[in-house]
Amino acid sequence: MYTIPKTSTTEMEVTSIRLERELKDSLKRLANNKGYQALIRDILWTYVQQKSGDYRPQLSHSDIRASLAATAQQEERCVLTGKVIRPSEAMLLGFTTNGELVPLSIDSMED
């Protein structure tokens, strides 16, 4: 996941958000020793970057174990190149070494 430069917590604004207990517990488990609030910030920054066009790829070719042909049902962004994949456009679904399916542009797996 993308991590922004470290900002001192004294420079951050306090915000209250209500989360379901199950969601909060899941975030805590996923965060391990990092802390779930830092994980939430990383998730939100990644979302903002993807939507703003400032996306920085998080994976490399070596992270992709296999790929499947697919058709985008909604706008996606290739995790390797950052290229926008439009609805109804041919794409690949990459299976990562972590077991995730991620969007790939057709030409992203070419050397």
C-alpha positions, -999 to 999 in steps of 0.1 A, spaced: 0 0 0 11 36 -6 25 54 24 28 91 25 58 108 41 55 105 79 36 134 95 38 140 132 5 132 149 7 167 164 4 181 129 -27 160 121 -63 171 126 -84 149 149 -114 133 132 -141 111 146 -154 82 125 -179 55 135 -170 20 124 -187 -13 130 -170 -33 157 -163 -61 133 -147 -37 108 -125 -22 135 -114 -56 148 -106 -67 112 -85 -36 106 -66 -42 138 -59 -77 128 -47 -66 93 -26 -38 107 -5 -62 129 20 -40 148 15 -9 126 -17 3 142 -51 3 126 -53 41 124 -22 42 103 -37 15 81 -69 35 76 -48 66 66 -29 44 41 -61 31 27 -76 66 24 -45 80 8 -44 52 -18 -80 58 -26 -75 96 -30 -45 90 -53 -63 65 -74 -93 89 -79 -71 120 -85 -49 105 -111 -18 107 -89 -16 70 -86 18 54 -80 19 17 -89 23 -6 -58 33 -38 -75 59 -51 -99 59 -78 -125 74 -103 -101 44 -98 -78 21 -113 -105 18 -151 -105 -7 -155 -133 -32 -135 -153 -66 -140 -168 -83 -122 -197 -112 -101 -185 -134 -71 -195 -137 -41 -172 -172 -35 -159 -162 -2 -144 -132 22 -146 -101 5 -132 -64 15 -129 -36 -9 -138 -16 -17 -106 16 -19 -126 15 11 -149 -12 33 -134 -30 34 -168 -67 39 -167 -88 9 -179 -122 21 -192 -155 2 -188 -160 -25 -215 -123 -24 -223 -103 -56 -225 -80 -61 -195 -63 -87 -174 -69 -98 -139 -36 -106 -122 -33 -131 -94 -6 -118 -70 18 -137 -48 -4 -125 -19 -35 -142 -34 -52 -110 -46 -68 -104 -80 -57 -70 -93 -65 -50 -125 -39 -50 -152 -39 -33 -186 -34 -56 -216 1 -43 -224 13 -41 -188 27 -77 -188 48 -72 -220 85 -69 -214 
